[in-house]
Amino acid sequence: MEKTPMIEVRHVTKEYPVTDEKVVALDDINLTINKGEICCIFGPSGSGKSTLLNQLAGLEKPTRGGIRMNGTVISSLNESELAKFRQKNLGFIFQAYNLLPSMTALENTAMPLMFQGINKKTRNKAASYMLKQVGLANRMGHYPNQMSGGQQQRVGIARAFVAKPAIILADEPTGNLDSKSSKEVMDMIQDFAHRYHQTIVLVSHSPDAAKYADHIVHLFDGRIVKEEFRTPEGLLASSYLQKIPSEQKPDLISEQTPNSENSQDQNSQSEDVRSKAVHSELRPDPAGNPPQPNS
C-alpha cells in the first residue's frame, strides 16, 4: 500500500538568541510522518522534543526550513491562519490535562466543536459519545477536581478526538499517570488512531509509550540520530539518518528570518508558556467564567 505523507519537515533549524550567542534547539531536522502513523518523538530532557512539537503546532516559526502538514505549509502562515488551521486539522493531548476547572467533563470535551461553530445539541451529543468511548459515561457532569488524574486524561483524549482531526499532537500524555492508567491511556490513543485513520505525533521519554509507535524518531541535542519503523511483522527496523544536502531542498522550504519585535519576544518565552498558548482560547476570563458557547 502506497504511503501518503501527512507531515513533512525539511531542513528545520530553530535557534534562540542568548545574550551574544545562539542556542541551537533544532539542527537541520528532516522528517516525514505518513498518514495513519503513530510516531513517537523520543529522547531525554533537553533533546529538542518539545521544541519540535511546538514547531508542528505552529507555536513557533523555524529559524530556517519549512513544515508541511496535511498539504499546508504551516511555516508560512500568519497567526490568524494558524489558528484556523489548528481548529480544522489538529487535536491536542497535554501532560497536565489542561481542562477548564469551571466546566464539566461534557463541556470540556465539546469545546473544540464549539470553536468550529457547531450548535450546542450536536456538540454535546458528539462529546457524550466520546466520553462513553473512554469509559466515563457516569462522569459527564463531573468537574476536573472531582476526577482522578487518569479520568482527567481520558477527558483530554475525548476532547482531542471529538472533532476527528487529521493529526493529534500528544505531549507526554502519560507523564503524570501511574503505570496502570498509562497503559489504559495509550491503549485508547492507539485504538482511536486506528479506528479513525488519524496520525499521532507523541512526544515521550517513556520506553513503554514508544512501544505503541509505528515510527520512532530518536532526538539528541536537537538532531535526529536514529529512526525506527515497525514492519508488518511487528518488528522495528532501524535506520540512521543521512543528512539531505541543502541544494536538494524541496519546494516547500521557505526560510524564516524573524526580525520583528514580536518574533524576538516569542523566541524568549519559555516552552511551558508557549505550549499553553495552543488552548489559550479555552481559558476562562479573569472573573472565572467560561467562554460562551454558540446556542
Residue frames relative to the residue before (quaternion, step in Angstrom):
aa qw qx qy qz dx dy dz
M 1.0000 0.0000 0.0000 0.0000 0.00 0.00 0.00
E 0.4316 -0.7121 0.4920 0.2540 3.57 -0.83 1.00
K 0.3361 -0.7547 0.5348 0.1773 3.55 -0.91 0.96
T 0.2472 -0.7699 0.5767 0.1164 3.53 -1.05 0.90
P 0.3916 -0.7201 0.5106 0.2597 3.63 -0.63 1.01
M 0.1966 -0.7668 0.6019 0.1048 3.56 -0.96 0.92
I 0.7808 0.1112 -0.0405 0.6134 3.57 1.09 -0.78
E 0.0113 -0.7846 0.6195 -0.0217 3.55 -0.88 1.03
V 0.0702 -0.7776 0.6248 -0.0080 3.54 -0.70 1.18
R 0.0071 0.8332 -0.5501 0.0557 3.57 -0.59 1.11
H 0.8631 -0.1096 0.0239 0.4923 3.52 -0.75 1.23
V 0.2780 0.7791 -0.5175 0.2188 3.59 0.98 0.80
T 0.0074 -0.7556 0.6536 -0.0423 3.49 -0.90 1.11
K 0.0612 -0.7783 0.6239 0.0351 3.56 -1.03 0.82
E 0.0378 -0.7977 0.6009 -0.0332 3.53 -0.73 1.16
Y 0.1663 -0.7630 0.6172 0.0963 3.56 -1.13 0.73
P 0.3754 -0.7173 0.5312 0.2497 3.60 -0.86 0.88
V 0.0032 0.7661 -0.6422 0.0250 3.57 -0.92 0.98
T 0.7877 -0.1636 0.0081 0.5939 3.54 -0.28 1.39
D 0.7859 -0.2779 0.2015 0.5144 3.62 -0.61 -1.06
E 0.6289 0.5087 -0.3446 0.4764 3.58 1.22 0.42
K 0.3360 -0.7058 0.5765 0.2379 3.56 -1.33 0.07
V 0.2211 -0.7420 0.6182 0.1354 3.54 -0.96 0.92
V 0.2485 -0.7730 0.5702 0.1251 3.58 -0.73 1.08
A 0.1773 -0.8107 0.5537 0.0699 3.58 -0.37 1.27
L 0.7658 0.0841 -0.0547 0.6353 3.59 1.15 -0.68
D 0.1341 -0.8239 0.5505 0.0144 3.55 -0.82 1.04
D 0.8301 -0.2461 0.1211 0.4855 3.57 -0.28 1.34
I 0.1285 0.8234 -0.5335 0.1447 3.56 0.73 1.16
N 0.0136 -0.7638 0.6449 -0.0216 3.55 -0.94 1.01
L 0.1675 0.8005 -0.5408 0.1966 3.55 -0.57 1.18
T 0.0693 -0.7643 0.6396 0.0450 3.55 -1.09 0.80
I 0.0706 -0.7714 0.6323 0.0130 3.56 -0.89 1.03
N 0.3056 -0.8018 0.4923 0.1460 3.55 -0.60 1.15
K 0.6570 -0.5124 0.3888 0.3932 3.52 -1.27 0.48
G 0.8173 0.2496 -0.2030 0.4780 3.55 -0.94 0.96
E 0.5311 0.6334 -0.4089 0.3867 3.59 1.25 -0.07
I 0.2354 -0.6617 0.6773 0.2189 3.49 -1.37 0.40
C 0.0477 -0.8182 0.5718 -0.0361 3.55 -0.38 1.28
C 0.1707 -0.7837 0.5921 0.0785 3.56 -0.82 1.02
I 0.2206 -0.7248 0.6403 0.1264 3.55 -0.84 1.06
F 0.0299 -0.8566 0.5094 -0.0767 3.55 -0.18 1.33
G 0.3879 0.7143 -0.5257 0.2507 3.55 -0.99 0.83
P 0.6245 -0.5531 0.3949 0.3848 3.58 -1.26 0.27
S 0.6791 -0.4412 0.3717 0.4538 3.55 -1.30 0.10
G 0.7933 0.2890 -0.2268 0.4854 3.56 -0.98 0.88
S 0.5119 0.6716 -0.4114 0.3431 3.58 1.26 0.06
G 0.6012 -0.5713 0.3598 0.4275 3.60 1.24 -0.34
K 0.3620 0.7640 -0.4762 0.2418 3.60 1.27 0.11
S 0.7083 0.4565 -0.2714 0.4651 3.59 0.76 -1.03
T 0.6180 0.5389 -0.3426 0.4586 3.58 1.07 -0.72
L 0.6562 0.4961 -0.3128 0.4748 3.59 0.95 -0.83
L 0.6450 0.5080 -0.3296 0.4661 3.59 0.96 -0.79
N 0.6285 0.5307 -0.3330 0.4610 3.60 1.03 -0.75
Q 0.6183 0.5317 -0.3373 0.4704 3.57 1.09 -0.70
L 0.6819 0.4840 -0.2896 0.4658 3.59 0.91 -0.91
A 0.6729 0.4822 -0.2893 0.4806 3.59 1.11 -0.65
G 0.4569 -0.6952 0.4437 0.3334 3.58 1.23 -0.22
L 0.4063 0.7226 -0.4694 0.3041 3.60 1.19 0.42
E 0.7751 0.1554 -0.0929 0.6054 3.55 1.25 -0.45
K 0.3850 -0.6754 0.5700 0.2658 3.53 -1.26 0.46
P 0.4688 -0.6483 0.5003 0.3311 3.59 -1.00 0.66
T 0.5337 -0.5970 0.4858 0.3505 3.55 -1.17 0.56
R 0.7624 -0.0419 0.0364 0.6447 3.53 1.12 -0.82
G 0.6951 0.4804 -0.3457 0.4081 3.56 -1.21 0.50
G 0.2860 -0.7678 0.5550 0.1436 3.55 -1.31 0.01
I 0.1957 -0.7675 0.6040 0.0886 3.54 -1.28 0.54
R 0.0945 -0.7684 0.6318 0.0379 3.55 -0.92 0.99
M 0.0046 0.7934 -0.6075 0.0371 3.57 -0.85 1.02
N 0.8430 -0.0632 -0.0109 0.5340 3.54 -0.76 1.12
G 0.7584 -0.4184 0.1910 0.4619 3.55 0.96 0.94
T 0.6816 0.4554 -0.2812 0.4990 3.60 1.27 -0.09
V 0.3514 -0.7088 0.5704 0.2208 3.57 -0.94 0.92
I 0.1927 -0.8413 0.4957 0.0971 3.58 0.07 1.30
S 0.5940 0.5965 -0.3695 0.3935 3.58 1.13 -0.52
S 0.7041 0.4280 -0.2731 0.4964 3.61 1.24 -0.20
L 0.5255 0.6467 -0.4074 0.3736 3.62 1.28 0.05
N 0.4216 -0.6616 0.5446 0.2966 3.56 -1.21 0.50
E 0.7394 -0.4387 0.2599 0.4396 3.60 -1.26 0.17
S 0.6496 0.5168 -0.3199 0.4568 3.59 0.97 -0.80
E 0.6652 0.4934 -0.2928 0.4778 3.57 0.98 -0.87
L 0.6344 0.5319 -0.3263 0.4562 3.57 1.06 -0.75
A 0.6321 0.5344 -0.3332 0.4515 3.59 0.99 -0.82
K 0.6641 0.4904 -0.2994 0.4784 3.57 0.96 -0.84
F 0.6337 0.5289 -0.3312 0.4571 3.58 1.01 -0.81
R 0.6616 0.5090 -0.3136 0.4526 3.58 0.91 -0.89
Q 0.6446 0.5314 -0.3259 0.4426 3.58 0.92 -0.88
K 0.7370 0.4419 -0.2280 0.4578 3.56 0.93 -0.90
N 0.8310 0.3115 -0.0958 0.4507 3.58 0.92 -0.91
L 0.7868 0.3633 -0.1556 0.4741 3.60 1.08 -0.64
G 0.1071 -0.7289 0.6700 0.0911 3.50 -1.29 0.62
F 0.2107 -0.8040 0.5495 0.0854 3.58 -1.08 0.70
I 0.0709 -0.7461 0.6603 0.0484 3.54 -1.14 0.79
F 0.1753 -0.8255 0.5349 0.0418 3.56 -0.70 1.15
Q 0.5888 -0.5723 0.4395 0.3643 3.54 -1.19 0.55
A 0.7607 0.3575 -0.1841 0.5095 3.59 0.96 -0.89
Y 0.5669 -0.6541 0.3337 0.3735 3.59 1.32 0.48
N 0.0465 -0.8483 0.5240 0.0613 3.64 0.92 -0.93
L 0.2970 0.7286 -0.5503 0.2796 3.57 0.86 1.00
L 0.4703 -0.6523 0.5093 0.3064 3.55 -1.12 0.66
P 0.4212 -0.7524 0.4424 0.2464 3.61 -0.55 1.11
S 0.6889 0.4892 -0.2832 0.4537 3.59 1.14 -0.56
M 0.6888 0.4460 -0.2709 0.5033 3.57 1.30 0.04
T 0.5295 -0.6408 0.4639 0.3061 3.56 -1.15 0.70
A 0.6948 -0.4381 0.3523 0.4485 3.55 -1.32 0.13
L 0.6492 0.5170 -0.3162 0.4597 3.59 0.97 -0.84
E 0.6859 0.4838 -0.2868 0.4617 3.60 0.87 -0.92
N 0.6363 0.5180 -0.3293 0.4673 3.59 1.00 -0.77
T 0.6682 0.5117 -0.2997 0.4492 3.56 0.92 -0.89
A 0.7041 0.4907 -0.2615 0.4416 3.58 1.01 -0.82
M 0.4801 0.7350 -0.4159 0.2374 3.60 1.16 -0.40
P 0.6315 0.5190 -0.3738 0.4383 3.67 0.85 -0.69
L 0.6564 0.5010 -0.3129 0.4693 3.59 1.05 -0.70
M 0.5897 0.5644 -0.3656 0.4472 3.57 1.11 -0.63
F 0.6997 0.4648 -0.2727 0.4690 3.57 0.92 -0.88
Q 0.6332 0.4833 -0.3380 0.5012 3.58 1.26 -0.16
G 0.5500 -0.6515 0.3749 0.3641 3.58 1.29 0.06
I 0.3854 0.7204 -0.4902 0.3036 3.59 1.22 0.36
N 0.4979 -0.6735 0.4465 0.3149 3.60 -0.88 0.87
K 0.6902 -0.5443 0.3040 0.3673 3.54 -1.20 0.70
K 0.6592 0.5207 -0.3248 0.4345 3.60 0.87 -0.87
T 0.6852 0.4873 -0.2822 0.4620 3.57 0.91 -0.95
R 0.6947 0.4731 -0.2981 0.4523 3.58 0.85 -0.88
N 0.6412 0.5116 -0.3372 0.4619 3.60 1.02 -0.67
K 0.6125 0.5377 -0.3439 0.4662 3.58 1.10 -0.67
A 0.6721 0.4835 -0.2944 0.4774 3.58 0.94 -0.88
A 0.6517 0.5119 -0.3119 0.4646 3.59 0.99 -0.84
S 0.6289 0.5367 -0.3246 0.4595 3.57 1.02 -0.81
Y 0.6442 0.5235 -0.3162 0.4594 3.57 0.96 -0.86
M 0.6822 0.4871 -0.2970 0.4573 3.59 0.88 -0.93
L 0.6475 0.5122 -0.3311 0.4569 3.61 0.96 -0.75
K 0.6140 0.5183 -0.3457 0.4846 3.58 1.10 -0.61
Q 0.6417 0.5403 -0.3210 0.4397 3.58 1.02 -0.77
V 0.7334 0.3792 -0.2298 0.5153 3.60 1.11 -0.64
G 0.6023 -0.6321 0.3303 0.3586 3.57 1.24 0.41
L 0.5840 0.5881 -0.3706 0.4192 3.59 1.14 0.53
A 0.1617 0.8228 -0.5276 0.1364 3.58 1.04 0.73
N 0.7441 0.3844 -0.2161 0.5018 3.59 1.09 -0.67
R 0.6611 0.4873 -0.3110 0.4783 3.60 1.24 0.31
M 0.3443 0.7908 -0.4670 0.1951 3.61 1.23 0.11
G 0.7439 0.3923 -0.2224 0.4931 3.58 1.03 -0.72
H 0.5141 0.6526 -0.4137 0.3723 3.58 1.26 0.12
Y 0.3949 -0.6899 0.5585 0.2370 3.53 -1.22 0.65
P 0.7013 -0.4920 0.2966 0.4222 3.62 -1.14 0.46
N 0.6947 0.4773 -0.2944 0.4504 3.61 0.93 -0.82
Q 0.6386 0.4922 -0.3290 0.4917 3.57 1.30 0.02
M 0.6833 0.4469 -0.2702 0.5102 3.57 1.31 0.12
S 0.5303 -0.6071 0.4860 0.3377 3.55 -1.23 0.52
G 0.6898 -0.4637 0.3473 0.4342 3.56 -1.30 0.17
G 0.6542 0.5149 -0.3135 0.4568 3.57 0.97 -0.83
Q 0.6550 0.4984 -0.3081 0.4772 3.57 1.03 -0.78
Q 0.6357 0.5175 -0.3357 0.4641 3.60 1.00 -0.74
Q 0.6656 0.4867 -0.3202 0.4665 3.58 0.96 -0.75
R 0.5884 0.5451 -0.3752 0.4646 3.59 1.12 -0.51
V 0.6174 0.5141 -0.3404 0.4885 3.58 1.05 -0.72
G 0.6363 0.5355 -0.3222 0.4522 3.57 1.01 -0.82
I 0.6426 0.5058 -0.3155 0.4813 3.58 1.05 -0.77
A 0.6447 0.5173 -0.3222 0.4615 3.58 0.92 -0.89
R 0.6510 0.5171 -0.3093 0.4617 3.58 0.99 -0.85
A 0.6639 0.5201 -0.3083 0.4401 3.59 0.95 -0.86
F 0.7658 0.3934 -0.1940 0.4703 3.58 0.97 -0.86
V 0.4968 0.7191 -0.4159 0.2512 3.61 1.16 -0.48
A 0.7343 0.4021 -0.2331 0.4948 3.61 1.01 -0.73
K 0.3898 -0.7505 0.4489 0.2886 3.60 1.35 0.10
P 0.1187 0.8130 -0.5614 0.0994 3.63 0.74 0.98
A 0.5951 -0.5890 0.4113 0.3603 3.55 -1.19 0.50
I 0.7988 0.1845 -0.0478 0.5706 3.57 1.08 -0.79
I 0.1330 -0.7551 0.6373 0.0768 3.56 -1.06 0.85
L 0.1451 -0.7628 0.6256 0.0756 3.57 -0.90 0.98
A 0.0522 -0.8184 0.5715 -0.0293 3.57 -0.58 1.19
D 0.1613 -0.8071 0.5664 0.0422 3.56 -0.58 1.22
E 0.8070 -0.2494 0.1183 0.5221 3.60 -0.29 1.31
P 0.0429 0.8706 -0.4901 0.0094 3.63 0.81 0.91
T 0.7335 0.3748 -0.2340 0.5165 3.60 1.20 -0.38
G 0.3644 0.7950 -0.4382 0.2078 3.56 1.31 0.05
N 0.7612 0.3513 -0.1934 0.5097 3.61 1.08 -0.67
L 0.6230 0.5830 -0.3134 0.4169 3.59 1.28 0.12
D 0.5133 -0.6039 0.5012 0.3474 3.55 -1.26 0.43
S 0.7268 -0.4697 0.2742 0.4194 3.56 -1.27 0.30
K 0.6495 0.5216 -0.3246 0.4480 3.61 0.98 -0.79
S 0.6849 0.4674 -0.2793 0.4841 3.57 0.89 -0.96
S 0.6081 0.5646 -0.3504 0.4343 3.58 1.07 -0.73
K 0.6643 0.4948 -0.3035 0.4709 3.58 0.92 -0.89
E 0.6457 0.5223 -0.3245 0.4528 3.59 0.95 -0.85
V 0.6598 0.5112 -0.3023 0.4604 3.57 0.96 -0.91
M 0.6895 0.4681 -0.2911 0.4698 3.61 0.85 -0.92
D 0.6019 0.5449 -0.3607 0.4589 3.60 1.07 -0.64
M 0.6590 0.5101 -0.3004 0.4639 3.58 0.98 -0.87
I 0.6534 0.5123 -0.3184 0.4575 3.58 0.89 -0.93
Q 0.6684 0.4980 -0.2978 0.4654 3.58 0.91 -0.90
D 0.6579 0.5229 -0.3101 0.4445 3.58 0.94 -0.91
F 0.6881 0.4728 -0.2868 0.4699 3.59 0.86 -0.95
A 0.6282 0.5474 -0.3399 0.4362 3.59 0.97 -0.80
H 0.6947 0.4522 -0.2733 0.4882 3.56 0.94 -0.89
R 0.6479 0.5383 -0.3205 0.4333 3.57 1.00 -0.82
Y 0.7956 0.2949 -0.1360 0.5114 3.59 0.89 -0.92
H 0.4224 -0.7362 0.4434 0.2881 3.62 1.32 0.22
Q 0.3625 0.7368 -0.4864 0.2985 3.55 0.92 0.95
T 0.4268 -0.6772 0.5440 0.2516 3.52 -1.29 0.48
I 0.1383 -0.7987 0.5841 0.0409 3.56 -0.83 1.03
V 0.0720 -0.7439 0.6615 0.0615 3.55 -1.01 0.87
L 0.0776 -0.8241 0.5592 -0.0462 3.50 -0.43 1.33
V 0.1680 -0.7664 0.6130 0.0930 3.57 -0.77 1.05
S 0.2137 0.7857 -0.5521 0.1795 3.58 -0.72 1.04
H 0.2457 -0.7172 0.6195 0.2037 3.51 -1.33 0.35
S 0.5295 0.6421 -0.3860 0.3978 3.57 1.35 0.22
P 0.4149 -0.7077 0.5113 0.2560 3.63 -0.70 1.00
D 0.6124 0.5567 -0.3559 0.4341 3.59 1.08 -0.66
A 0.6593 0.4865 -0.3089 0.4829 3.61 0.98 -0.79
A 0.6417 0.5472 -0.3222 0.4300 3.58 1.01 -0.81
K 0.5682 0.6158 -0.3803 0.3915 3.60 1.16 -0.52
Y 0.6477 0.5274 -0.3196 0.4475 3.59 1.17 -0.48
A 0.5940 0.6307 -0.3453 0.3607 3.59 1.23 -0.34
D 0.4043 -0.6641 0.5758 0.2529 3.54 -1.28 0.58
H 0.7755 0.1716 -0.0140 0.6074 3.52 1.22 -0.69
I 0.0549 -0.8026 0.5940 -0.0037 3.59 -0.62 1.12
V 0.1369 -0.7808 0.6083 0.0405 3.54 -0.81 1.09
H 0.2001 -0.7973 0.5628 0.0872 3.58 -0.56 1.18
L 0.1148 -0.7942 0.5960 0.0303 3.55 -0.71 1.14
F 0.0958 0.7645 -0.6354 0.0507 3.54 -1.15 0.69
D 0.8420 -0.0498 -0.0232 0.5367 3.55 -0.75 1.12
G 0.7380 -0.4584 0.2331 0.4370 3.56 0.91 0.96
R 0.6842 0.4415 -0.2883 0.5038 3.58 1.24 0.15
I 0.4297 -0.6351 0.5638 0.3070 3.55 -1.23 0.52
V 0.1427 -0.8189 0.5532 0.0554 3.56 -0.58 1.16
K 0.8011 -0.0256 0.0173 0.5977 3.58 1.20 -0.40
E 0.1231 -0.7500 0.6418 0.1022 3.54 -1.24 0.57
E 0.1272 -0.7738 0.6172 0.0636 3.55 -1.13 0.75
F 0.1256 -0.7930 0.5952 0.0346 3.56 -1.00 0.90
R 0.3804 -0.7269 0.5236 0.2299 3.56 -0.87 0.95
T 0.3543 -0.7419 0.5382 0.1854 3.55 -0.86 1.01
P 0.6798 -0.4708 0.3458 0.4435 3.63 -1.21 0.20
E 0.6594 0.5003 -0.3084 0.4688 3.58 1.18 -0.52
G 0.5770 -0.6160 0.3645 0.3934 3.58 1.29 0.00
L 0.5537 0.6056 -0.3942 0.4139 3.58 1.28 0.10
L 0.3945 -0.7044 0.5347 0.2497 3.55 -1.23 0.45
A 0.1502 -0.7686 0.6178 0.0714 3.55 -0.87 1.01
S 0.2767 -0.7952 0.5229 0.1333 3.58 -0.69 1.08
S 0.0232 0.7607 -0.6484 -0.0191 3.51 -1.24 0.55
Y 0.3144 -0.7465 0.5572 0.1828 3.53 -0.90 0.94
L 0.5238 -0.6873 0.4098 0.2920 3.52 -0.83 1.07
Q 0.1709 -0.7318 0.6500 0.1126 3.51 -1.09 0.85
K 0.4540 -0.7041 0.4690 0.2795 3.59 -0.70 1.03
I 0.3640 -0.7055 0.5664 0.2213 3.53 -1.06 0.84
P 0.4664 -0.6837 0.4686 0.3090 3.64 -0.66 0.99
S 0.5863 -0.6236 0.3912 0.3382 3.56 -0.97 0.87
E 0.6461 0.5363 -0.3415 0.4223 3.60 1.02 -0.68
Q 0.6618 0.4881 -0.3122 0.4758 3.61 1.26 -0.20
K 0.2873 0.7787 -0.5168 0.2099 3.59 1.18 0.36
P 0.3999 -0.7148 0.5163 0.2502 3.60 -0.89 0.90
D 0.7300 -0.4754 0.2863 0.3988 3.53 -1.33 0.30
L 0.6130 0.5891 -0.3740 0.3706 3.58 1.04 -0.61
I 0.5509 0.6251 -0.4062 0.3751 3.59 1.18 -0.34
S 0.1036 0.7402 -0.6608 0.0692 3.51 -0.96 0.96
E 0.3595 -0.7667 0.4845 0.2197 3.54 -0.36 1.22
Q 0.2476 -0.7515 0.5983 0.1267 3.51 -1.02 0.93
T 0.0036 0.7871 -0.6166 0.0179 3.56 -0.83 0.97
P 0.1425 -0.8254 0.5411 0.0753 3.57 0.31 1.25
N 0.0692 0.8156 -0.5715 0.0584 3.55 -0.78 0.99
S 0.5291 0.6196 -0.4240 0.3954 3.58 1.24 0.11
E 0.6486 -0.5057 0.3974 0.4070 3.55 -1.32 0.32
N 0.6178 0.5534 -0.3470 0.4377 3.58 1.06 -0.73
S 0.6637 0.4995 -0.3142 0.4597 3.57 0.95 -0.86
Q 0.6408 0.5176 -0.3299 0.4612 3.57 1.00 -0.79
D 0.6465 0.5127 -0.3238 0.4629 3.56 0.98 -0.84
Q 0.6543 0.5230 -0.3164 0.4453 3.57 0.94 -0.90
N 0.6700 0.5141 -0.3085 0.4377 3.57 0.92 -0.87
S 0.6893 0.5015 -0.2818 0.4404 3.57 1.11 -0.65
Q 0.5318 0.6265 -0.4164 0.3889 3.60 1.23 -0.16
S 0.5372 -0.6110 0.4680 0.3449 3.55 -1.21 0.52
E 0.6212 -0.5552 0.3943 0.3878 3.58 -1.23 0.50
D 0.6216 0.5533 -0.3600 0.4217 3.60 0.98 -0.72
V 0.6671 0.4937 -0.3052 0.4670 3.58 0.92 -0.89
R 0.6584 0.5080 -0.3183 0.4550 3.58 0.95 -0.84
S 0.6437 0.5349 -0.3371 0.4312 3.60 0.94 -0.81
K 0.6616 0.5107 -0.3142 0.4503 3.57 1.00 -0.78
A 0.5520 0.6430 -0.3888 0.3614 3.59 1.19 -0.44
V 0.5208 0.6514 -0.4199 0.3579 3.60 1.16 -0.52
H 0.8064 0.2036 -0.0921 0.5475 3.55 0.88 -0.93
S 0.1944 0.7990 -0.5462 0.1597 3.57 1.03 0.70
E 0.6246 0.5477 -0.3404 0.4405 3.57 1.14 -0.60
L 0.6319 0.5415 -0.3333 0.4431 3.58 1.26 -0.27
R 0.5515 0.6324 -0.4013 0.3672 3.58 1.21 -0.23
P 0.5009 -0.6283 0.4882 0.3407 3.60 -1.13 0.60
D 0.5706 -0.5725 0.4451 0.3854 3.57 -1.26 0.33
P 0.7383 -0.4352 0.2617 0.4439 3.64 -1.23 0.26
A 0.6535 0.5078 -0.3215 0.4602 3.59 1.14 -0.52
G 0.5647 -0.6240 0.3756 0.3881 3.58 1.27 -0.09
N 0.5239 0.6450 -0.4129 0.3729 3.58 1.27 0.12
P 0.4563 -0.6799 0.4915 0.2966 3.61 -0.98 0.75
P 0.6287 -0.4938 0.4081 0.4408 3.59 -1.24 0.25
Q 0.4634 -0.6888 0.4845 0.2758 3.54 -1.07 0.69
P 0.3329 -0.7652 0.5131 0.2008 3.62 -0.62 1.08
N 0.5411 -0.5684 0.4928 0.3760 3.50 -1.33 0.28
S 0.4327 -0.7105 0.4868 0.2666 3.59 -0.90 0.79
